[in-house]
Each structure stands twice: as structure tokens, then as C-alpha cells.
Amino acid sequence: MQNVFLFLSVGLVAINLILMEFMQNTIEKEERIKIAVLTEQNQKNRIADYQDREEIYERQRRKMHDYKNQLSTIQTLIKNGHTDEALSFTQKLTESIAVEMSAINTNHPVVNAILNQKYRSMQEKHIAVILKVGDLQEICLEEEEIVILLSNLLDNAIRESEKVLKNTGKAVIHLKLECEDHKLIFAVRNPVTEKVEIENDTIKSKRGEHHGIGLLNVKAVVDKYGGDMVLSCDENEFKAVVIL
């Protein structure tokens, strides 16, 4: 009997060691997969940032070409003595430039580029937006981190708002981005077609699968700076608040 108990004890120890080794390998494998996914998403965000900037540059280049033609038209009107028409044309041109240049300005070039690009996207999709932005020139985040933070949450809001827009014909996104008491506050509220479950700062589907790699990237930025991220959702609205 002693030999049997000894054999069983040794067997249990061996099994436990094997299980511990298997669990350790599984954890390391999951961590490597997570890092690989985050790295891939960061690369996509970086590419998207460059594409956004290229789009803004191309947009401004086309505008400058149009302005040259319009200025030439004004010059022709003045030469032909049509001063009233030239004045009216100049006023309309000035107003259009003011609208184009002053859409969103936070005194931070990267933030401006992202917010204006997303704002134009909302306008093109007929999604209303209510903005509250402040002076962000002292923001301490790296450019890549700004792209991750803003693009992921805003893209999620735009995608869900498009679904709501098809069902109800109306969708409004609320956006707040300000510095208060030396802390960056970024809050997004958008309508939803149905309530989603949130678990461990990710969106959980009804099938039990976790989605939202973008939210994992946002959480990584938040954790790096020791900040907080709060997600909530009901039948009508999804909310995301980040404090850094």
C-alpha cells in the first residue's frame, strides 16, 4: 500500500508539473498573440494617420488650385468694371475659406488633422456631431498614441451611428476633448442599434466572443499613462470616457 500511495503521489506531482508547464506555455502563447495583434493594429493606425494627412494635403492643394481660378475671375470682373459682382464674389469666397479653415482647432496639429478628418467623414455620412474641444497644445501623448486614442473611439462611434442612421434617419455623436485640472478628458457618446455587453473594457458579443482590438489598443495607451477608461452601454447609447 505504501508503494501504491508513493506511486500515486509521484504521479500527481508529475501531472501537476505538466499542467503548470502547459498553462505557462498557453499564457505565453496568448501574450505573444496579443502583442502581435496590437502591433499590427498600431501599424494600421500609423498608416491611417499618414493617409489622413495625405488626404488633407491633397484637399488643400485642390482648394488652392480653385482659389487661383477664382482670384483670376475676380481680377477679370474688376478690369471689366463689374465691381459689385467682384465684391459679392469675394465675400462668398472669404466665407467659404473661413468655414474650411476654422472647422476644429485645438492648437495641436495632429489632433486637428484627426478631428477634422473624422468631422468631414461625419458630414459626408450625414451624422450630426456636437463638439466641445479645448486648447490641447500641451498634450503629452506621442503622435501614434493620439491616433490610437482618437481614431479607434471615433471610428467605432461613426460605424455604429451609420447603422442607427439607416434605421431612424437620425444620428448624433457627442464629443468632448479638453484638458481639465492638468488631465486630458476624452469622452464620446453615440447611438446604438442595440445594447452591447461590456467585459474587461472590451465589447462582448452574444456568442461570448470578445471583439474590439481597437479598444485594447486604447486601453494600452491608458494603462501606459496610469489613466482610466470607462465604457458603458444601454439600449440607446454607448459611452466611452478616457481620463489621462
DAHU-V877152 format. One record per helix or strand of 2 or more residues. SS is the DSSP state (helix for helix, strand for strand). FROM is the first residue (numbers start at 1). LEN is the number of residues. If there is no record, write none. Layout:
ss->SS from->FROM len->LEN
ss->SS from->FROM len->LEN
This chain:
ss->helix from->2 len->78
ss->helix from->83 len->19
ss->helix from->109 len->16
ss->strand from->128 len->6
ss->helix from->143 len->26
ss->strand from->172 len->9
ss->strand from->183 len->9
ss->strand from->197 len->3
ss->strand from->202 len->3
ss->strand from->210 len->2
ss->helix from->213 len->12
ss->strand from->228 len->6
ss->strand from->237 len->7
